[in-house]
Amino acid sequence: MSYTNGHNDKLNGHINGNEKRYEFQVDEEETWISRATLDFPALSCSYSPVGNKLAIGESGSKIRIWDIKSDHRNPHILEHGSSIEGLCWHPDSMKTLASISSDKRLVVWNVVDRKVSFEILFDKELVNIHWSKDGKLILVSDKSDKLSLVNYETKSKGASFQLPQTPELNGTTQINQFTLTKDLKKLIIASNNGYVHFFNLENFEFITSLRISSSTCHSLDLHPSGNYLCVGTADATASLIDLQTFKIIVNYSDLYLTIRSIKFNHDGQYVAMCSRQSMIYIYNTFTGKLQGFFETLQELNNLNWHCKKNILVCVGDSVQDDDLTNGVAFILDLEKFSINSSR
């Protein structure tokens, strides 16, 4: 796949008269592409752990959830109250979804009953979220670069953490995207000045740092095996790190602008990434070969793979002819269009 499209109205963000908002419509020429228009810019997206639901969060406070069996039509809505900055499903539940917002709240939803299970108010606007693989902890960070733990079982706040101003951290202060190692013992944080930091989750003791770039490390994702970490930076570089040796083993090229989102597919063979330049890139994880790219003509904010299939969802902003900004979401069904093929 080496595909670029800038001429089809359904792909470039214009709302046609026969187009229904919120319903994913298959492109007439490229049937492996579906697109939906939303009311507001879309900031986050995530498939449920069994792949039966797709959730997308908008800056206008709504979470839209599509049932895959309904062919991505007529999503139901959860109303958070302010801009949805992040979404995360419980790793073992297809009915439990967490959302964070600029209204400083973490909300955990029962999406079947469409009700709030519980919510927690924080001091600052929340910007990033991660749910531990055992389902016990929800980690959130805010605009003051504070990371907080939430005990899902007791529905309560736990410890909080900010980067200590010690020589080992080389003056870094930012807590950008973060994740946990597969054994759930180490916390990995993307930070400024090109650093990725590793801490003991139990007591937040510093373990080590890696310098990936001279620019801010913005995004990251852990490989399904737990043995590798992919990191994206503000200077449009991305690197694969071997967590056994703490060495960079692959660098990914061809990117432009800050890499806002990075995700491995379900088996870790491919890694997808996007930036605000409107391009989605898909690489072979271990060779670094560009397998394909997709131009949307939209500013992109987030992407995520289906949990079992090579299906990729990506969301962003869509500026209309009247200068109003809507949201847009794309589903790329790469099961129908092999990412090993060329075009």
N, C-alpha and C positions, 0 to 999 in steps of 0.2 A: 504494500500500500504506500503510495506516495501521492497524496491527494490534496488538491487545493481547490476551493470553490469560493468565488466572490460574486457570483452573478445571479444565483437563484434567490428569489425574494424570501422564500421560507427559511433560507439559511442565513441571509444577511440582516435579519432583524426587523424587516418591515412586516406589519400586520396586514394581511390580505383580507378582503371582504368576506371570503368564505372560510376564514380561519377562526376556530374557536379557541379562546384562551383556556389555558390549563389542561388541554388535551394534547397529548403527544401525537403529532401527525407525521406519517411516513413521507419522506421526500419522493416525488414522482419519478425522478431519474435515478437517484441513489437510494434504493430501498433498504439499505442497511443503516440509514440515518433517519432518526425521528427528532422532531423539534417541538417544543412547547413555549408559548409566551406567557409571562407572568406579569402581575401588576407592578412589582417593584424589583430592583436588582436582587439577584439571588446570590447569597454568600456561602451557603453550605449545602451539601448533599450527602446522602448515605443510604445504601441498601441495607435491609434487615439481615440478620445473621443467617437466615435460610433463603434469602433472596426473594421473598414473596411480596415485599413492600419496598417502595422507594420514598424517602422523605427529603424534601427540599425546604430550606429556610430562606425567607425573604427579609430584606431590610425594612419592609413595611409591617413587621411583627407577626406575619402568618407562617405557619408550617403547613405545607401541603403534602398529603400522603396518598400515593397512588397504590392501588392493589394491582399487582402484575397480572392477575387472572382477568381483570377487567379491561385488559389491553390498554392500560395507562389512560383510562378515561374517568372523568368525574371524581377527582380527588376529594377526600374529606379534609377539613381544616381544623387545626389547633391554633388558638389565638394566644400568643405569649404575652403581648402587651407592648413590645418594643422590638427593635431590629434584632433579628436572629443571627448571632455571630458564629454559632457552632452547633452541630448535632452529633449525637453518638448513641447507637443502639446498645442495649445490654447484650453482651456477647453470646448469651444462651437463651435469649427470649425474643420472640418475634412480636411481642406486644408491648415492650418496655423501651421507651425512647427518652433520652435526656436532651435538653436544649439549654443554651446559655444566651444571654441577651445583654444589650446595652442598658437595660433597666436594673442591672446588678443582680439578677436572679438566676439561679439554677433551678430548672423545673424538670421533674421526672414524670412522664406521662404513661398512662395506660391507653395505648392507641386504639384498642378494641372498644373500650367503653368511652373513649374520648374524654377522659377525666384526668385531673392532676392527681398523681399518687402522693407526691410531696414536693415542696419547694424550699429553697434556702436563699436568704438574702445576704449579699456580700457588701463590702464597703465601697467597692469601685466597679466600673463597668467590666464585664467579663469578656475575654477575647478568644481563649482556646480551651479545648476540652479533650479528655482522653479517658476511656473506661478500661480498667484493667481486665485482662483476659479471664481471670477467675470471677469477675463480676462483683467483687467486694468493694472496690474503690473507684470513685470518680475523681479525677484530677482536673482542676480548673485554674486558669490564670487570669489576672486582671490587668488593667492599664497601668497600674503602679508596679508592674513586674513582680507581683506576689503570686506564688503558686500555693494552692490550698488542696487538702485532701478531704474528701467526703466519704464517710462510711455508709455505703448503700444499705447495709443490713439494719443499722440503727437509725438511718436517716438523719445523721448529724455531722456537723463539721468536725474535722480532726485537726491535725497539725498544719501550720502554714510555713512558708519558706521564701526567702529572698536570697539572691546570690550574695554571699559574704564578700566584703571588700578586703580580700587577702591577696598576697603576691601571686599565688598559684592561679588566680582567675584573671590576671593580666588586665585589670580595670574593666572587665565586662560587667554589665548591669542588666541587660535585657533577658527576659524569659520569653522566647518566641515559641515555636511549636516544640512539643515534648512527647516522649513515649517511655515505656518501661521495657526492660529486657525480658526475654521469654520466661526466665525463671522468676520474674517479678521482684527481683532483689535490687535492681539498679534503675535509677532515674536518669534519662538522657535528655539534655536540654540544648536546643539551638540558641545561640546567643550572638551578640555583636562582636565586632573585631575579628570575625571569621572563626570563632571558636564553637566547638561542641563540648559540653561538660558532662561528666559522669559522676553521680552521687549515689551513696548508699540510701535506699529508700527508707529504711527503718529509722535512721537517725540523721539523715541528710549530711553525712560526712562526705567530704570531697574525696574522689578516687583519682581521677585524671582528667586531662583535657586534650583535645586534638584541634589543631589549627587547620581548617579546611581551605581558607581563603583570606584575602585581605579585607573582604567586605562582610557584611552581616550575614550570618546563617539564619535563614528565615523558615525553611520547611524541612521536614524529615519524615521517614517512614522506616519501620523495621521489616526486614525480609521475613516471609513466613517461616523459614527455618530457624530464625532467631540468630543467625550467624553473621548477618550483614546489615548495614545501615546505609540508607541513601539520604544525602543532605543536599538541599538547594540553597543558593545564596542570592544576595541582592545584585551581584555582578554577573548574573546569568550563567553561573557555573553549577554543575551538579557532580557529585562524587559518590562512589560506592566504597564503603569502609568495611574491611574484614575485622569483625569484632574479636577474633582470636588473636590477631597480631596487631590490631590498631593501626593498620596501614591502609592507605588509599590504593585500591586495586583497579578501579576503572574511573575514568573521567568522561562525562557526557558533553558533547559539543553541539553546536548549531542553535543554541538557545539565545534569547534576547530578553532583556529586562529581568526584574526580580522574579524568581521562581516561587510562585505562591502556593503551589500544591504538588506533592509527589506521592504516588501510590504504586505499590507492587500489585500485580494481578494475583489470583488465588493460588497459583503454584509457584510464583516467584520467577517465572521465566521472563516476564516483561515488566518494565517499569514505565509508568506514564507520568508526565509532568506538564504543567501549564504555567503561563505567566500572563500579565496584563496585555501582552502584545497580540492576543487573540489566537495564538497557536497552541495546539495540543501535540505533544511529541511522544512517541512510543519507541522505546529502545529495548534491544535484547540486554537483559540485566548484566550478563557476564562478559559479553564481547564488546558492549558499548555501541554496537551497530544500530543506526537509526532504522527501525523497521517501518516507520510510517509517520506522517504528520497530517494534521487536519486543520485547515484555516477556517475560523468561524466568523471573522470580522466583528466579533464582540470582545469586550474586555472580560477576561476570565478570572474567576475568583477561587474555584474549588473543583476538584474532580474525585471520583471514586469508582472502583471496580465492583461488579457483581461478585458475590462471595464464591460462586462455583463456575461461572462462565466468563468468557472473554467479551464482556459487555461493559462499556465504559459510559458513565454519566458525567457531564461537565456543566457547570452553571456560571452565569456571569451577568453582565449588564448589556442592555440593548438600547441604543439611542435612536429614536424615531425621527421622521422628517420634521415634526413639530418641536424637536429638541427635548421632548419628554423622555425620561429614562425608564424603561421597563426592565423586567428580568427575562432571562432566556435560559432554557435548559436543552441540552442535546443528549441523546442516547445513541451511541455508536455500537451497533451490534456486529462486533468483529468475529462472531461465530459465522455470520453470513458472508463476511468479506475478510478473508484470511489476512492477518497482518504479516504473513510470510510472503504474500504475493506482491507483485509490483504493478504499478499503474502509470 
